[in-house]
């Protein structure tokens, strides 16, 4: 499987009309970027298994481009909310949220591939 396949799935999910689809689209989009980032960074250094999400963000911040690290961190936050924050006391995700985050993830993946 290629990490880019997550983007195709995320786009399909974002086109649906239910919140579970939109939340899943955000999650899959994040993991597409995550795997592309991990694969790219692993060519430069050893990527730990523990705390890998935070490691990749910090690596981008410190060795590549702070803006890319910030965007990865923001997308990770959206993914965490989409996967774990469910119920009345949490925010509702919309189709627009999914479309925006899938676009952000796709552009971020391209930028990381071109930069690292």
C-alpha positions as a printed NumPy array, in Angstrom:
array([[  0.   ,   0.   ,   0.   ],
       [  1.129,   3.54 ,  -0.74 ],
       [  0.485,   6.449,   1.645],
       [ -1.2  ,   8.381,  -1.157],
       [ -4.004,   5.817,  -1.182],
       [ -5.169,   7.345,   2.092],
       [ -5.837,  10.604,   0.229],
       [ -8.085,   8.873,  -2.303],
       [-10.038,   7.248,   0.499],
       [-10.207,  10.526,   2.435],
       [-11.641,  12.281,  -0.624],
       [-14.279,   9.569,  -1.07 ],
       [-15.231,   9.791,   2.587],
       [-15.435,  13.597,   2.476],
       [-17.922,  13.397,  -0.401],
       [-20.415,  11.465,   1.743],
       [-23.115,  13.068,   3.842],
       [-22.632,  11.87 ,   7.401],
       [-20.425,  13.038,  10.224],
       [-18.768,   9.62 ,  10.683],
       [-17.618,   9.811,   7.053],
       [-16.283,  13.35 ,   7.517],
       [-14.461,  12.44 ,  10.719],
       [-12.957,   9.399,   9.01 ],
       [-11.896,  11.545,   6.042],
       [ -9.907,  13.809,   8.371],
       [ -8.311,  10.807,  10.044],
       [ -7.303,   9.138,   6.763],
       [ -5.972,  12.432,   5.38 ],
       [ -3.778,  12.877,   8.449],
       [ -2.421,   9.351,   8.165],
       [ -1.583,   9.918,   4.515],
       [  0.607,  12.87 ,   5.543],
       [  1.943,  10.99 ,   8.554],
       [  3.226,   8.084,   6.451],
       [  4.701,  10.352,   3.79 ],
       [  6.454,  12.386,   6.482],
       [  7.72 ,   9.32 ,   8.323],
       [  9.015,   7.775,   5.096],
       [ 10.762,  11.01 ,   4.105],
       [ 12.285,  11.678,   7.535],
       [ 13.452,   8.065,   7.889],
       [ 15.787,   8.687,   4.944],
       [ 17.514,  11.373,   7.047],
       [ 17.447,   9.948,  10.579],
       [ 16.146,   7.114,  12.712],
       [ 12.468,   7.607,  13.458],
       [ 11.472,   6.224,  16.86 ],
       [  8.349,   4.151,  17.331],
       [  7.496,   5.815,  20.634],
       [  5.991,   9.312,  20.418],
       [  6.455,   9.24 ,  16.645],
       [  3.784,  11.861,  15.912],
       [  5.466,  14.413,  18.16 ],
       [  8.917,  13.42 ,  16.877],
       [  7.925,  14.096,  13.254],
       [  6.437,  17.491,  14.118],
       [  9.578,  18.476,  16.038],
       [ 11.812,  17.207,  13.228],
       [  9.981,  19.402,  10.729],
       [ 10.118,  22.348,  13.154],
       [ 13.84 ,  22.029,  13.814],
       [ 15.315,  20.661,  10.586],
       [ 12.984,  21.474,   7.707],
       [ 10.455,  24.301,   8.036],
       [  8.629,  25.41 ,  11.16 ],
       [  5.479,  26.158,   9.13 ],
       [  5.337,  22.561,   7.928],
       [  5.751,  21.328,  11.489],
       [  2.941,  23.603,  12.632],
       [  0.635,  22.385,   9.884],
       [  1.392,  18.754,  10.709],
       [  0.7  ,  19.462,  14.385],
       [ -2.57 ,  21.231,  13.557],
       [ -3.696,  18.378,  11.331],
       [ -2.792,  15.878,  14.05 ],
       [ -4.963,  17.852,  16.456],
       [ -7.877,  17.738,  14.023],
       [ -7.375,  13.997,  13.584],
       [ -7.336,  13.448,  17.333],
       [-10.572,  15.391,  17.757],
       [-12.201,  13.581,  14.848],
       [-11.254,  10.16 ,  16.22 ],
       [-11.74 ,  10.644,  19.95 ],
       [-13.961,  13.64 ,  20.763],
       [-17.424,  12.245,  20.137],
       [-20.597,  13.286,  21.894],
       [-22.704,  16.291,  22.776],
       [-19.977,  18.134,  24.654],
       [-17.611,  18.091,  21.662],
       [-17.679,  19.92 ,  18.366],
       [-19.528,  18.647,  15.336],
       [-17.534,  18.051,  12.154],
       [-19.044,  19.15 ,   8.86 ],
       [-18.543,  18.223,   5.242],
       [-16.706,  21.521,   4.808],
       [-14.345,  20.625,   7.682],
       [-13.531,  17.351,   5.951],
       [-12.997,  18.978,   2.558],
       [-10.725,  21.643,   4.026],
       [ -8.618,  19.193,   6.022],
       [ -8.262,  16.774,   3.1  ],
       [ -7.015,  19.693,   0.988],
       [ -4.628,  20.844,   3.712],
       [ -3.27 ,  17.324,   4.075],
       [ -2.754,  16.87 ,   0.362],
       [ -0.89 ,  20.171,   0.   ],
       [  1.162,  19.461,   3.107],
       [  2.197,  16.052,   1.791],
       [  3.338,  17.621,  -1.461],
       [  5.297,  20.315,   0.363],
       [  7.009,  17.751,   2.606],
       [  7.961,  15.56 ,  -0.349],
       [  9.389,  18.55 ,  -2.19 ],
       [ 11.273,  19.869,   0.846],
       [ 12.819,  16.799,   2.452]])
